Amino acid sequence: MNRRRALEIVMATPLVACRTSAPEEKPSSRDETRAAPSARMPAIFLAHGSPMLTDDATWTAELAAWAKALPRPKSILMISAHWEKAPIALGATRTVPLVYDFYGFPQKYYDVEYAAPGAPELARRVKQLLSAHSVADDPARGLDHGAYVPLVAMYPVADVPVLQMSIPTMDPATLVAIGRALAPLRDEGVLVAGSGFLTHNMRALDPDGRATPSWASDFDAWAEDALRRHDVDAMIDYRAKAPGVRVALPTHEHFVPVLVALGASSAGGAVKFPITGFAYGSFTKRSVELA
């Protein structure tokens, strides 16, 4: 199978295949040079790429540097584009096999293990905060590649508990409201992380990463401006207001995790873009840190 076809499969196919891995004792990943804990964690959105992101030395270095600059989280709540389920479901409340939601790749990508501790306490807290919603446990559902691929680069020792939450709807206002309800987690040492792509058109995928089409750069610039201004209304109405949205996002699951992160952020807070640029031609790598 050629590289383009493999990328198309991994970024579009919800096929689930699990590989059992037993957690091992690991040395602490705490680095004395890491930024000291702060009173409040940011909310973030990260572009996660395919399993082959682990072969991209530049991108993985950018993710690692970003994690090092962040306060060390007590735990991570991950909202990945690759898990749509309603009502809201919480997976990986204990260490379970990863979800290798792709096929046709070399074996080494299925040999990746990331036995992060489960986060049952975080799951209970999320249920409290989302008491207005129906929330169910799915403890056997492991982290998918939208969650573990970036975390391998950011927290490679896998010693930070991770809880994954499903995307229950594509309605932007509802997702922002869910983010707002989760905002208190930031004062409790939890990193609220959305994982996806701000632009995601599989038909425009270019494995060689040649010229970026104008619709992709225009959409990326619009999103940067709206996020920098913390324009929640514009982001909620992105389907009507963003340029080139129908081409940039034929489907919306990769964009909407940013709305949860935006909802969890502070109005008027600082906005940073730790990683920018494009991958696969039209896929913006823009990642967002929201105070």
C-alpha positions as CSV (number, residue, x, y, z in Angstrom):
1,M,0.0,0.0,0.0
2,N,1.4,3.4,-0.9
3,R,1.9,6.2,1.6
4,R,-1.0,8.4,0.4
5,R,-3.5,5.5,0.7
6,A,-2.2,4.7,4.2
7,L,-2.6,8.3,5.3
8,E,-6.1,8.4,3.9
9,I,-7.1,5.3,5.8
10,V,-5.6,6.3,9.2
11,M,-7.1,9.7,9.1
12,A,-10.6,8.7,8.0
13,T,-11.3,5.2,9.2
14,P,-12.9,4.4,12.5
15,L,-11.8,0.7,12.4
16,V,-10.8,-0.5,15.9
17,A,-8.2,-3.0,16.6
18,C,-6.6,-3.4,20.0
19,R,-3.2,-4.8,21.2
20,T,-2.8,-5.8,24.8
21,S,0.0,-4.3,26.7
22,A,0.8,-4.7,30.3
23,P,1.9,-1.5,32.2
24,E,5.5,-1.5,33.3
25,E,7.1,0.4,36.1
26,K,8.7,3.5,34.6
27,P,11.1,6.1,36.0
28,S,9.6,9.5,36.7
29,S,9.5,11.8,33.7
30,R,9.7,14.9,35.9
31,D,12.4,17.2,34.7
32,E,13.7,19.8,37.0
33,T,13.9,22.3,34.1
34,R,10.1,21.9,33.5
35,A,8.0,25.0,34.2
36,A,6.8,25.1,37.8
37,P,3.2,24.3,38.5
38,S,0.8,27.3,38.3
39,A,-2.5,28.1,40.0
40,R,-4.3,27.2,36.7
41,M,-3.6,24.9,33.8
42,P,-4.3,26.2,30.3
43,A,-6.7,24.5,28.0
44,I,-5.1,23.4,24.7
45,F,-5.9,22.2,21.2
46,L,-3.3,20.2,19.4
47,A,-3.0,19.0,15.8
48,H,-2.3,15.3,16.1
49,G,-1.3,14.0,12.7
50,S,-1.2,10.3,11.8
51,P,0.8,7.5,13.5
52,M,3.7,8.6,11.2
53,L,3.9,11.8,13.2
54,T,6.4,9.8,15.5
55,D,8.8,9.8,12.5
56,D,8.7,13.5,12.1
57,A,11.6,14.8,14.2
58,T,10.6,18.5,13.9
59,W,6.9,18.0,14.8
60,T,7.7,15.7,17.8
61,A,10.4,18.1,19.0
62,E,7.8,20.9,18.9
63,L,5.3,18.9,20.9
64,A,8.0,17.9,23.4
65,A,9.1,21.5,23.8
66,W,5.5,22.6,24.3
67,A,4.9,20.0,27.0
68,K,8.1,21.1,28.8
69,A,7.0,24.7,28.8
70,L,3.6,23.8,30.3
71,P,3.0,23.3,34.0
72,R,3.1,19.6,34.7
73,P,-0.5,18.3,34.7
74,K,-1.9,16.2,37.5
75,S,-3.9,14.4,34.8
76,I,-5.1,15.0,31.3
77,L,-8.7,15.0,29.9
78,M,-8.4,14.3,26.2
79,I,-11.1,15.0,23.6
80,S,-10.0,13.3,20.3
81,A,-11.6,13.7,16.9
82,H,-11.5,9.9,16.6
83,W,-14.2,9.1,19.2
84,E,-17.7,10.3,18.5
85,K,-20.3,8.8,20.9
86,A,-23.5,10.0,22.5
87,P,-24.3,10.3,25.2
88,I,-20.9,11.4,26.5
89,A,-18.7,8.5,27.3
90,L,-15.5,8.3,29.4
91,G,-12.8,5.7,28.4
92,A,-9.5,4.6,29.8
93,T,-10.5,5.0,33.4
94,R,-7.9,2.3,33.9
95,T,-4.9,1.2,31.9
96,V,-6.3,-0.7,28.9
97,P,-5.0,-1.6,25.4
98,L,-4.6,1.2,22.9
99,V,-7.1,1.6,20.1
100,Y,-5.1,1.3,16.8
101,D,-7.8,2.9,14.7
102,F,-6.0,2.5,11.4
103,Y,-4.9,-0.3,9.1
104,G,-2.4,-1.0,6.3
105,F,0.5,0.5,8.1
106,P,3.9,-1.1,8.9
107,Q,4.0,-3.3,12.0
108,K,6.0,-0.8,14.0
109,Y,3.0,1.5,14.3
110,Y,1.1,-1.3,16.0
111,D,3.9,-2.0,18.3
112,V,3.6,1.4,20.0
113,E,2.6,1.2,23.6
114,Y,1.4,4.0,25.9
115,A,0.3,2.5,29.2
116,A,-0.7,5.7,30.9
117,P,-2.3,5.4,34.3
118,G,-6.1,5.4,34.3
119,A,-7.9,8.4,35.8
120,P,-10.9,7.1,37.7
121,E,-10.9,10.2,40.1
122,L,-10.9,12.5,37.1
123,A,-13.8,10.5,35.6
124,R,-15.8,11.0,38.8
125,R,-15.1,14.7,38.8
126,V,-16.1,15.1,35.1
127,K,-19.4,13.4,35.9
128,Q,-20.0,15.9,38.7
129,L,-19.2,18.9,36.4
130,L,-21.4,17.5,33.6
131,S,-24.3,16.6,35.8
132,A,-26.6,18.3,33.4
133,H,-25.6,15.7,30.7
134,S,-25.9,12.0,30.5
135,V,-22.4,10.6,31.0
136,A,-21.5,6.9,30.8
137,D,-18.4,4.9,31.5
138,D,-16.7,2.9,28.8
139,P,-13.7,1.5,30.8
140,A,-12.6,-0.9,28.1
141,R,-12.2,1.7,25.5
142,G,-8.5,2.7,25.2
143,L,-6.8,5.8,23.9
144,D,-7.0,6.2,20.1
145,H,-4.3,7.6,17.9
146,G,-5.6,11.1,18.2
147,A,-4.8,10.8,21.9
148,Y,-1.8,8.7,22.3
149,V,0.3,9.7,19.2
150,P,0.8,13.3,20.5
151,L,1.1,12.2,24.1
152,V,4.0,9.9,23.1
153,A,5.9,13.0,22.1
154,M,4.7,15.2,24.9
155,Y,4.8,12.9,27.9
156,P,6.9,9.9,26.6
157,V,7.2,8.1,30.0
158,A,3.4,7.8,30.2
159,D,3.3,8.6,33.9
160,V,0.5,11.2,33.7
161,P,-3.0,9.8,34.1
162,V,-5.1,10.2,31.0
163,L,-8.9,10.1,30.6
164,Q,-10.5,10.3,27.1
165,M,-14.0,11.8,26.7
166,S,-16.1,11.2,23.6
167,I,-17.5,13.9,21.3
168,P,-21.3,13.6,21.8
169,T,-22.4,16.1,19.2
170,M,-21.2,18.3,16.3
171,D,-23.3,21.3,17.6
172,P,-20.7,24.1,18.3
173,A,-22.7,25.9,21.1
174,T,-23.2,22.7,23.0
175,L,-19.5,21.8,22.8
176,V,-18.5,25.3,24.0
177,A,-21.0,24.9,26.9
178,I,-19.4,21.5,27.8
179,G,-16.0,23.2,27.8
180,R,-17.3,25.9,30.2
181,A,-18.7,23.3,32.5
182,L,-15.2,21.6,32.6
183,A,-13.3,24.8,33.2
184,P,-13.0,24.2,37.0
185,L,-10.7,21.2,36.2
186,R,-8.0,23.7,35.2
187,D,-7.8,24.9,38.8
188,E,-7.3,21.3,39.8
189,G,-4.2,20.5,37.8
190,V,-6.0,19.0,34.8
191,L,-4.9,19.7,31.3
192,V,-8.1,19.9,29.1
193,A,-6.8,18.9,25.6
194,G,-8.7,18.9,22.4
195,S,-7.0,16.9,19.6
196,G,-7.8,17.2,15.9
197,F,-7.0,19.4,12.9
198,L,-8.4,22.9,12.2
199,T,-8.4,21.9,8.5
200,H,-9.1,18.3,7.4
201,N,-9.9,17.5,3.8
202,M,-8.7,14.0,2.9
203,R,-9.3,14.5,-0.8
204,A,-6.7,17.3,-0.7
205,L,-4.1,15.2,1.2
206,D,-0.6,15.6,-0.3
207,P,1.9,13.2,1.4
208,D,4.8,15.2,-0.1
209,G,3.5,18.4,1.5
210,R,3.9,20.7,-1.5
211,A,2.1,24.0,-2.0
212,T,-0.6,24.9,0.5
213,P,-3.9,25.8,-1.2
214,S,-5.4,29.2,-0.6
215,W,-8.5,27.8,1.0
216,A,-6.4,26.1,3.7
217,S,-4.3,29.1,4.4
218,D,-7.3,31.5,4.4
219,F,-9.2,29.2,6.9
220,D,-6.1,28.9,9.1
221,A,-5.7,32.7,9.2
222,W,-9.4,33.2,10.0
223,A,-9.2,30.7,12.9
224,E,-6.0,32.3,14.2
225,D,-7.7,35.7,14.3
226,A,-10.9,34.4,15.9
227,L,-9.0,32.5,18.5
228,R,-6.5,35.3,19.2
229,R,-9.5,37.7,19.8
230,H,-11.3,35.0,21.8
231,D,-14.3,35.5,19.6
232,V,-16.5,32.7,20.9
233,D,-19.5,33.8,18.8
234,A,-17.5,33.6,15.6
235,M,-16.1,30.2,16.4
236,I,-19.5,28.9,17.2
237,D,-20.7,30.2,13.9
238,Y,-17.6,29.0,12.0
239,R,-19.7,27.1,9.4
240,A,-21.1,30.4,8.2
241,K,-18.3,32.8,8.8
242,A,-15.0,31.0,8.1
243,P,-13.7,31.3,4.5
244,G,-13.4,28.1,2.5
245,V,-15.1,26.1,5.3
246,R,-16.8,23.6,3.0
247,V,-13.5,22.7,1.4
248,A,-11.4,22.9,4.6
249,L,-13.9,20.7,6.6
250,P,-16.0,18.3,4.5
251,T,-16.7,16.8,7.9
252,H,-16.3,18.5,11.3
253,E,-15.1,16.0,13.9
254,H,-11.5,17.2,13.6
255,F,-12.4,20.9,14.1
256,V,-14.8,20.7,17.0
257,P,-12.4,19.6,19.8
258,V,-11.1,23.2,19.7
259,L,-14.5,24.4,20.8
260,V,-14.3,22.4,24.0
261,A,-10.9,23.8,24.7
262,L,-12.2,27.3,23.9
263,G,-15.1,26.9,26.2
264,A,-12.8,25.8,29.0
265,S,-10.6,28.9,28.6
266,S,-10.8,32.2,30.3
267,A,-12.4,35.2,28.5
268,G,-9.7,37.7,27.7
269,G,-7.0,35.3,28.6
270,A,-3.7,35.0,26.7
271,V,-3.7,32.9,23.5
272,K,-0.6,31.3,22.2
273,F,0.1,29.2,19.1
274,P,3.0,27.0,20.0
275,I,3.0,25.0,16.7
276,T,2.1,26.4,13.3
277,G,2.7,25.5,9.7
278,F,1.2,22.9,7.4
279,A,1.5,19.1,7.0
280,Y,0.3,17.0,4.1
281,G,-0.1,20.1,2.0
282,S,-3.4,21.5,3.4
283,F,-3.6,20.3,7.0
284,T,-2.7,23.1,9.4
285,K,-0.5,22.1,12.3
286,R,-1.8,25.1,14.3
287,S,-2.0,24.2,17.9
288,V,-3.5,26.5,20.5
289,E,-2.8,27.3,24.2
290,L,-5.6,29.2,25.9
291,A,-5.2,30.7,29.3
